[in-house]
Amino acid sequence: MRSSIKQRTEGRLQVTGVPASFKLQPVPSPQPPAPGSGFTLLEVMVAVSIMAIVLVAVYRLHSQTISMNIAAKFYTSAPLLAQGKLAEFEIMPADKLTGDSGDFGENFPGYYWNVAVEDVESEPLGEAAKGLKRLDVTVTLNNEFSYSFRTYRFAEE
């Protein structure tokens, strides 16, 4: 079925060939609200307090998720950074093996490292412990998170 539009008559378009259910119906004018049909102050206050409680819980959950994400990132990258720093100390000559500290540069802002080197003295090992060094490697993130490990290196003098 095809519809056709006739000429404008008195500012309205006349449409023919369209079922009556598709024709525009007049919109009823809005009625003013009946007295007592709105929300009371008590209902509004209860709704706002429920929303406040829910939003506080969601905020806590979100902040906890962010801190867990930071911790997971630290405990994933810190062992790799510490291992890399230890590799730098393992290639040093034994006479230059001393403690040092610093940061990891722009690639890891807030990450700091510290390596402590000490001679090992042990009665059971006797003379075999003469060239043994203890290396303590620590990686920290903004003094909030810390990752440490200890290893030993035999350095002949």
Phi, psi and omega in degrees: 000134182251139177256155178226151181254126178271180181295158177290132175233118180056042174083002181239150176270139176258120180250131178241155178081013179250134179302154183296331182290338179269350181285150180293133178256148178294141180272129179291147180286143182296141179266143176295146182296145179288149178300136178081010182267358181268186178275146175276165179298322180296318179295320178294318180295320178295317180297317180294320180293323176296317178296321180295317179297317180294317181294324177295317179297318179294321179296316179298317179298319180294315180293325177293322178296319179295315181292326176293325178295318179296317180296317179297320178296319180295310184288352172270316185272332183300315178299324179292319178294318179295320179296320177296319179293322177296322178298323177297322181284333180288335180270356178286147174295152184300326182286342179257008182279096178227165180293153181201168177207164180174195178241174183262011175084197185289337181290332180227076182292137179090350179270129179233152179232154177214130177238121177252130181242128179223149174285145179258129175242125183218126178294316181296328180278336178060232181292338181293335180276002184300320181258012184275130180240143175256127179246121175254117182252128179231132174241129180235156176235107177051035181055020179255318179242147181218139176229126182226150168208160183236138176219166181238147179225133175268116182241109177287138182260000000 
